[in-house]
Structures are given as C-alpha cells and as structure tokens.
Amino acid sequence: MKKHQFFHEAEADKFFQIISDPTKVVENFHIVSNDTIQLEWTQNSKFPPVDAKTNIFIAIFTTMWARLKLYEVLDMLDDRVLYTDTDSCIYVSQKGKPEPSLGNYLGELTSEIPADEGHIVEFVSGGPKNYAYRTLKTETCKVKGFTLNFTNSNIVNFNAVKEMITLDRDMCKTLTNPTKISRLPHQRKIFSRKEKKKYKFAYDKRVILDNYDTVPYGYI
C-alpha cells in the first residue's frame, strides 16, 4: 500500500530517514508549499513489515481451510453448480440429491435469499463477480466495478445479461455516472466528474459448450 507522508522543514531528519531506509521504496514527492513536502513511498517487498497483532500462519490456515470447505461443497454438488466464488456457491437443488447444510456457525453456509422470497428460479452469469437472478418475488443484478443506480439498472439488469449471453456475446453497453467522486491526491481535493464505463460479456476461465456447460481448458 502506498503511504502519503508530509514533512515540515523542521522535520528534515525524519525526511532523510525515510529516503535512506532500504526497507522503503520512494515512489514520488511533491512540493506542497515553501516549507512542506509530501513523500509517497511503499514498503519494500523484500522487507515485509512486522506487526505484533498479526499472525501469518493463522491467516494462511484460515484461508486454506475455507478453500477446502468450498471444494468439499463443490465435490458434493458436482455438475449442479451454476456459479462459485471465494466464499459462495449458487447451485441447482434436486430432490433426492445431497445438499450442503445451512446454519450460522463456522463451517456452515448461510442462504442469502430472504425466506419470504423462496428460492432462485432463474440465474445467469456474465463472468466472475457478474451475475443476476430472479426469485419468486424480486430480481437482483450484481456487477463488480459498476454503480447500478436507477438509471444504470435500466441498462444492465437480468434481461440485459441474459440477452448478452444467449443472443449476442459481443454486445457492449455503456453506463454513465454523472457525479463520480474523484480526488486530486497531490492537492488534497475532491471533485465530481462524469464517468463512462463499458459493460460486456467477459469469461475466459473455462471453455463454454453449446449447452452453456463449461469444461476446463484441455478437457477431452
């Protein structure tokens, strides 16, 4: 993570301590005023910071165990899996076939569908962190990196994602955010500007078959 640090002329010793420290990489600097300078630096990857409040082994164990738990669920569901992410799974429920247990405790899955909405009746996905579904009552569309306000929701929604996948995978839609909040880091100011983003189908994790099933690359 890039650090932004200000130094007054009376803090010259601290300034030179940073730029001469081999554990830090100076990225840039800016003259803020006649007596103040801003320094941008990052931690040298060869010298990871030591924090007494963290334990890398516990962190590794936690993520490893979570991944094994996800693999266990995927192995159980087999080809009924429609979509999966780091800590979630959307699948087809079939009578007589095993399903993962739900609960609120560690190691159990929690349903994100409110009880009064029943279950998902239709689902589509345009790629990682890009999916939409319908329940018995509502419709949900999630696309990472896009602000789906009222206006944009009329452009990118369940029907739009479904049409893009089933009819035209080269289709491209433009979403506009007229009041995107941005900042000028060197001047310490924020301002609003017009932002445009293009949305299109993007999936290259696996090979898509004609029936919309997917198989790994090299699968025979």
Secondary structure, 3 states (H helix, E strand, C coil): CCEEEEEEHHHHHHHHHHHCCCCEEEEEEEEEECCEEEEEEEECCCCCCCCCCCCHHHHHHHHHHHHHHHHHHHHHHHHHEEEEECCEEEECCCCCCCCCCECCCCCCECCCCCHHHCCEEEEEEEECCEEEEEECCCEEEEECCCCCCHHHHCCCCHHHHHHHHHCCCCCEEEEEEEEEEEEECCCCEEEEEEEEEEEECCCCCCEECCCCCEECCCCC
